[in-house]
């Protein structure tokens, strides 16, 4: 019985070590766009990286004039508080209809966050929204963007990378130890079963 116990203990010694860092990459497009949250059963999430290509049109309630005015901008586009693209500069507008003019913004940005990871962990979806945080002016006078979905021309694209450390897994040496433990258990049980009681004594079967 002692042999069996010792063999079982040997089998139960499992030395697990963390695996190397791994990544999960997701792509999405639109405005808004969606990606899956990081499943915590995979391991520990270390950081979230974004790469964004912004393609967005902003509209202003500005009456039609002969020719289209220059819109000056100061600010940025960002996705979920980072990956900011600088919008500072002057842009030629175009006429959408007699009541609206528009300016198209396009560019690329990327960033990584090691904090505020809770919103990316779970089993639901994360909403990715390209937010314009800027001030606009025409001929030196401030103008506000029109909060309307007409027409919807946002076609941002995103690459989201989860950098994580997988949960602990047995090393190859651990598997060998486990197999040796099972072998020891089988040997001990075989030795025990090979003994037969005869006439008040024990003899070993051939």
C-alpha positions in Angstrom: 0.0 0.0 0.0 2.9 2.3 0.8 4.3 1.8 -2.7 1.0 2.7 -4.2 0.8 5.9 -2.1 4.3 6.9 -3.0 3.7 6.3 -6.7 0.5 8.3 -6.6 2.3 11.2 -4.9 4.9 11.1 -7.6 2.2 11.2 -10.2 0.5 14.2 -8.6 3.6 16.4 -8.6 2.8 18.7 -11.5 5.2 21.6 -11.9 3.4 24.2 -14.1 5.2 27.2 -15.5 3.7 30.1 -17.5 4.0 29.8 -21.3 5.5 32.6 -23.4 3.4 35.7 -24.2 0.9 35.3 -27.0 -1.4 37.5 -29.0 -4.9 37.6 -30.4 -5.5 39.8 -33.4 -8.9 41.0 -34.6 -9.9 43.3 -37.4 -13.1 45.4 -37.7 -14.4 48.2 -39.8 -17.3 50.7 -39.8 -18.5 53.3 -37.4 -19.1 52.0 -34.9 -17.2 48.7 -35.2 -17.0 45.7 -32.9 -14.5 43.2 -31.6 -14.8 40.3 -29.1 -13.6 40.9 -25.6 -10.6 38.8 -24.3 -11.7 35.6 -22.8 -10.1 35.4 -19.3 -9.9 31.6 -19.4 -7.0 32.1 -22.0 -4.7 33.7 -19.4 -3.8 37.2 -18.2 -4.4 40.2 -20.5 -1.3 42.5 -20.5 -2.2 45.2 -23.0 -4.4 46.2 -25.9 -2.9 47.7 -29.1 -4.9 49.5 -31.7 -4.0 50.4 -35.3 -6.6 52.5 -37.0 -7.1 53.9 -40.5 -9.6 56.8 -40.2 -11.8 57.7 -43.1 -14.5 60.1 -41.8 -16.5 63.0 -43.2 -17.7 65.8 -41.0 -20.6 68.1 -42.0 -21.4 71.7 -41.1 -24.6 73.6 -41.4 -23.2 76.3 -43.7 -25.2 77.9 -46.5 -24.1 77.4 -50.0 -21.7 80.1 -51.4 -20.0 80.6 -54.7 -17.1 78.3 -54.2 -16.5 76.3 -51.0 -14.9 77.7 -47.9 -11.7 76.6 -46.1 -12.4 74.9 -42.8 -9.6 75.2 -40.1 -9.4 72.4 -37.6 -7.7 72.0 -34.2 -8.0 68.7 -32.5 -7.9 65.0 -33.2 -9.8 61.7 -33.9 -9.3 59.0 -31.3 -10.7 55.5 -30.8 -11.7 54.5 -27.2 -9.5 57.2 -25.7 -6.3 56.5 -27.7 -4.9 56.0 -31.2 -5.2 59.7 -31.8 -4.8 61.2 -35.3 -4.0 64.9 -35.4 -6.6 67.0 -37.4 -4.9 70.4 -36.9 -4.7 72.2 -40.2 -6.8 73.8 -43.0 -9.1 71.7 -45.2 -11.0 72.5 -48.4 -14.7 71.8 -47.9 -17.1 70.6 -50.5 -20.8 71.3 -51.0 -23.2 68.5 -49.9 -26.4 70.4 -50.6 -27.6 74.0 -50.2 -27.5 73.7 -46.4 -24.5 71.5 -45.7 -20.8 71.5 -46.5 -18.5 68.7 -45.6 -14.8 68.0 -45.0 -13.2 64.6 -45.3 -10.5 63.5 -42.9 -8.3 60.5 -43.4 -5.2 59.2 -41.8 -3.6 56.4 -39.7 -2.7 56.2 -36.0 -1.8 53.5 -33.5 -1.3 53.1 -29.8 -1.0 50.7 -26.9 -2.6 50.8 -23.5 -1.4 48.7 -20.5 -4.1 50.1 -18.2 -7.9 50.4 -18.2 -8.2 46.8 -19.5 -11.4 45.8 -17.7 -13.6 46.9 -20.6 -11.8 44.5 -22.9 -12.1 41.4 -20.6 -15.2 39.2 -20.7 -17.4 37.4 -23.2 -19.2 40.2 -24.9 -18.4 42.8 -27.6 -16.3 45.9 -27.4 -17.6 48.9 -29.4 -14.9 50.8 -31.3 -15.9 54.4 -32.0 -13.8 57.0 -33.8 -14.5 60.2 -31.8 -13.7 63.6 -33.3 -12.5 65.9 -30.6 -11.8 69.1 -32.5 -12.8 72.8 -32.9 -13.6 74.1 -36.4 -13.7 77.6 -37.9 -14.7 79.1 -41.3 -13.2 82.6 -42.1 -12.2 82.9 -38.4 -15.7 82.2 -37.1 -16.3 79.0 -35.0 -18.7 76.4 -36.5 -20.1 73.2 -35.1 -20.3 69.9 -36.8 -23.8 68.7 -37.6 -25.0 65.8 -35.4 -26.8 63.9 -38.1 -26.3 60.6 -39.8 -27.0 62.1 -43.2 -25.2 60.8 -45.1 -23.3 58.1 -43.1 -19.8 58.0 -44.6 -17.6 56.7 -41.8 -15.5 53.8 -42.9 -12.8 53.5 -40.3 -10.9 50.2 -40.1 -9.2 48.8 -37.0 -6.7 46.2 -36.0 -6.9 45.3 -32.3 -4.3 43.1 -30.7 -4.6 41.5 -27.3 -1.2 40.8 -25.8 -1.6 38.2 -23.0 0.2 35.6 -21.0 -1.4 32.1 -21.3 -2.3 30.2 -18.2 0.3 27.8 -16.7 0.8 24.6 -18.6 2.8 21.5 -17.7 6.4 21.4 -19.0 7.5 18.3 -21.1 9.5 17.1 -18.0 6.2 17.2 -16.0 4.5 14.9 -18.6 7.4 12.5 -18.3 7.1 12.5 -14.5 3.4 11.8 -14.7 3.9 8.9 -17.0 6.6 7.5 -14.7 4.2 7.8 -11.8 1.4 5.9 -13.6 4.0 3.2 -14.5 5.0 2.9 -10.8 1.4 2.6 -9.8 0.8 -0.2 -12.3 3.9 -2.0 -11.2 3.0 -1.8 -7.5 -0.5 -3.1 -8.2 0.8 -6.0 -10.2 3.2 -7.0 -7.5 0.4 -6.9 -4.9 -2.0 -8.9 -7.0 0.6 -11.6 -7.7 0.7 -12.8 -4.0 -1.6 -15.8 -3.1 -2.4 -16.9 0.5 -1.9 -20.7 0.9 -2.1 -22.7 4.2 -1.6 -19.7 6.4 1.4 -18.4 4.4 2.1 -16.3 1.4 3.6 -17.6 -1.7 4.4 -15.6 -4.9 2.7 -16.8 -8.1 5.1 -17.7 -10.9 
